[in-house]
């Protein structure tokens, strides 16, 4: 039960962080319209990796949650 609560809290914090990063990347796209496209592309790749890592973390949390039941 403790792992479930801890995992859920951690998952929600990371999900909130990823939404913040996505929002900032969206804003940066608008601001950097006339600037180097490479910077935006690099940020998009980082956000994509972050989302993938969050999905993997969520799977691990679900596995731990299943073991606690």
Steps between C-alpha positions, in 0.01 A plus 500: 500500500781742585669437164174572319459837669867591455500381139182686414631820656829469313316420176276806534799724574685373193189531286459861613867564421461355150197721431699803616787405268262448208339839563839671512611331179180625335571854616862474388386394153306824468783712637771336291310511172767707329792332680681171463264211438763261638441620856128429479560160339740409779246601764228299328725193507568549870128534575431186301759309704353641821152380403640155419680485835181604681307224326764246604493631856122469503529136396746435783267669749211285377714187540594596855139583574394155377754330726369686805143379449 
